[in-house]
Amino acid sequence: MEDSNWPLISACMLLFQYTGDAAYIVDPTGRIFEANENCQNILGIDREDILGKTINDLWDIGLFDKSTKIFLGYDDTDVATLLHGLNENGLEDYNVEDAPRLSLYAIEKKTAVTGINKLASNGKIVLYVCIPVFRNDGMLDFVISIVRDLTDTMMLKSKLSKMTLDLEYLKSLQYTSSFIGSSPAMMRVKYLVSQAASSDATILISGETGTGKEVVAKEIFTKSNRRDKPYIRINCSAIPESLFESELFGYEKGAFTGALNTRKIGLLEMSNEGTILLDEIEDLPLPMQAKLLRVLQEQEIIRVGGNEIVKIDVRVIATSNKDLKQMVEDGLFRRDFYYRLNVISIHIPPLCERREDIVALAGTFLNRFNEKYKRSKFFEPYAITRLEAYNWPGNVRDLEHTVERLVVIGDQPEITGEDVELAINGDRISPVKELPNLQDMMDAYERQLLENAIKKYKSSRKTAEALGVSQPTILRKMKRLGISPK
C-alpha cells in the first residue's frame, strides 16, 4: 500500500487509540495492513496477529460469533438509529439470515456501513463502522474499520432507560396537577398527558367507569394550545340516534320536519378551533362513525339539508369504558374509525390496581368535603386500612362518594374503620348470609342523613338549602320517614 495516504492513516490510528476504539485498515482486496493497539483490548487478538490477515481469515478463525448475525443500514446516519434500537429492543430485532462481512461490504458497495456483532473470543458486543476512503481519481484507497465495545452500554441500558423515564415522569408533574396519583401507572398517565397535550393528535382514553377519563381529557385540554378556545363534551350514550347527525353537524332551515325556521349550528362547528370530547364513544351508532371518520380525515362538515362544505379545525378526544378492539372484532365498531381515533392511546387502570393512590385520593376528597360541609373530620389509622383493603368496583368515583358520606354522616370528628365499613356496605367486605332489603337500607341512610342535618341546621329551610333540595321535599321526606321536626 505504498500509494496510500499514510499521514491520514497515521492520524486515524492515533485518534482511535485515544478514543479507546479498536481500528484497522483494509486494502481494496480485503487484507488488513494497519491496526492499533486497542485491537487486543476489544477484539482479544494482538495487533501483530491481525496484520496481513484478510477479513475472511478473521471469520474463519472464529473471531466472531457466527450465530449472532446483526446488520443495519448503509449510511452514517444509521449509527444513531442502530444504537437507539439497541437500547430500545435488544440485539434480536436486528438478526438477519446472513450478516455481511462489513469491511468487505463497504469495499463492494463503496459506501459506509454499520453493524453490531458478538465476539466469540470474549463475548463482547461490538459496534462496527466501516468507512471507505477514495483517491483523487475516485478509486477506492482503503477502508477504515472502527470497532467500539458496547458491552457496558448493553449492561447499563435498562438502568438508563428507567432513569430517563423516571426523569420524564418527574418533569411531567410540574405540568400536571389536576388529577391525583403517584403510583407508577398514574405517573405514566401523567407523562402521556404532558406529551399529548402539546399536539393536535386524536386521543383515545380508555378505562373502567369512574376511573377519571373525563378528568384526564380536561387536563389535556387545559394544557394544550387550544385552552382558550371552546371545549365541548358530547355524551354519545345520551343523544338519541335519530338526533345525532343534526346535533353534531347542524342543519339548514327547513331541512326536515320539526327543524327550526333558521339555520342551526352543530356541536362540531361550535367547537371550531377548540376541542370536542366524545364521551362513551362505544355508543356512537355505526352510521355516525362513518360520518365522523370523514370529519377526522378531512376536517370538514356538511350541515343536514345543505350542500355547502364547512371547513373546521377541531381536536378530538374520545373516551371509552369498553374494549373497542374487541368490539371491532365483533363487528360492533368500525375498524377504520377505531384506528383513526387511536392515534394516542391513554389507559387509566382501575383503582384496585393502584392501591397506593387510595390514601392520597381519600385525603383530597376529605379536605374537599370538610370545606364544603364545614366539618373537620379525620381518618383514624384503621379507617385508612379499610379504605386500602376495599376493591372499589366503582373506582375513584366510588371512593369520592364514600368519603362524602363519611363526612356528612356522624357527629364525631374521627372517621373509624367501622364507619368506613358501614359507608361502603359491610356485605361487600364481610359477606352476610342474606342480602338486606335495598329500600330499607336506603331509608335508613336517608333517615340518618336528615336527622344529622336537622340537628345541625335547626330548621327544615336551612337543611333544604344545605342539601340542595326544596323545603317541601325535606318536609315530605321527614313525614314519610317518621322524623319529628323537633
ABEGO torsion letter per residue (X at the ends): XAABBAAAAAAAAAAAAAAGBBBBBBBAAGBBABBBAAAAAAAGBBAAAABGBBAAAAAAAGABBAABBBBBEABAAAAAAAAAAAAAAEAAAABBABBBBAAAAAAAAGBBBBBBBBBAAAGBBBBBBBBBBBBAAGBBABBBBBBBBAAAAAAAAAAAAAAAAAAAAAAAAAABAABBEABAAAAAAAAAAAAAAABABBBBBBEBBGAGAAAAAAAAAAABAAAABBBBBBBAAABBAAAAAAAAAEBBBGABBGBBABBBBBAAAAABGBBBBBBGAAABBAAAAAAAAAAAAAGBBBBBGBABBBBBBBBBBBBBABBAAAAAAAGABBAAAAAAAAABBBBBBBAAABAAAAAAAAAAAAAAAAAAAGBBBBBBAAAAAAAAABAGAAEAAAAAAAAAAAAABEABABBBAAAAAAAAEAAAABBBABBBBAAAAAAAAAAAAAAAAAAAAGBAAAAAAAAGBBAAAAAAAAAAAGBBAX
